[in-house]
């Protein structure tokens, strides 16, 4: 079924929600519009609104489309209640979101049972691949992220003993597990793994424990916590090679991390703002014109 997603989306786009007015339709969206990762949710919301503008611009006489946004705060429980509202009250048959893998995996059984298509733009856990016939995503699986990073660390950085510090959710476990599996197959060793809860501010205990193991490198898998981890790593003089995820590009992460952001390797995001693709260039230009940088 996943092979025909293009056709499926075209069909669903014009029947996304049951509405009284034949001339308009509604699509649901579940994003973190407040909380620690709101910066990402708002960027996604901006992109979706930009797509709506583009659609209405080129289809002035076509169906009017509206996206109903629900704020999940990246909380799986809130995401589930948001999904239930969109499906039961708004009668949506297509929902965009959630933001995190934990949200998507919590919603998936309900979406599957009720045959409601769920498409996440950001959730990357490998488990989502087999979560159901109505569950999709537009971002690569962590199997790619963790696998590619393990090869880079072993072959390019020539590291053999590394530590992993990861967020304790489906996203963190997904990348950590695949990295460890691939890295050890290459001949490397993960000397210690430490986790933390979402929203944690103080990482000194984990970082000191990691430092005592004398790794050559540290793989950090985090979201909004990344800036504080990098800053505290520098404060503790944990002088090892650091590699992390694409969220390192967030200007706020760099601001919080300070000098801790220097010489950090990260997996590049799948979307390149400097791409020479004309469609991408137009999107970036339109986005900046409407929302700024």
Steps between C-alpha positions, in 0.01 A plus 500: 500500500788735574598491132183681398519783750514763224166389356354454846585854603343646188177316579507591867579863434151543359326287764707565811211586731127457497355853492157648453627736234582324177725783385753472787700229674711478813820314586622432852851580625660410834811705577692628806393865486608565860757346731869415459488412130245761389756658267479189280123474521455861397738454206295202385181702540650779292591253226152351496339843483734591216385189312138606552578845363659340195201271445245780526710727279499247216144376561294815565178328397582165659402357836601708799732310730557564869741336742376455857802522730522326836783568747653179636799660677679185372315304771371159380193519727404844370567379146254214547227728639563743213467219247179377659354852479599541135356161406185496715394865497653634178460167316846528345619211287849646458716628786851647472725423798598437765842651545674228702522126446336440839201708391462315172535156656240592763254622237569224245273225643205740513564629149538147369182377667296789362669505158619857538817588314776640720803667339785625717752749357759431771457172690788266420479188719552178299188361671284741299582307182287209624249699707220446251370544146361846579818633664754696294788742541697731272829490691758217487504221757755509782649193334657740252605767751655266755648272235668775302635665816650170621687460170623861511624468859682173432648578157540878495560588865685171560342456843473159662358562850201731529224595743135567422284755683140482379151623576281233657228469237436313176709747302802472729486123535453456126816688399708372793417137427579513129821699560624248755410203282678637192799647688575171676466309172773725359721403795439790737375488858235698685656529846199658672142607427320758712149636453304803620137604509350755262533854635799424725720803573788355705714230336806515724436161663482321165795693355725434801416128483583502130825688558612235751476237223757690286325467161656635181171651389148586615183454295224732625141431397280781630239760409463830685750372760792500257624853574524439874676167450766656279552792738532276807732261315735792439472617862602153620794493258376182338744535213389237252371503144129580502248401236128551508176540304382763252328708767848640568425748220242677713639850576363479855701182563817676387418804714447292815800275438746785450851365450360152563364510145849529350633205299180297529415260217136441414293318242376752247123547467331336202365841392769734367415870499786566257386237250516594131161333445266769364203381705707512820640841409149638447380356830795646693450841337126501569555386859755774572282763336203407719659393828860624493793271580 
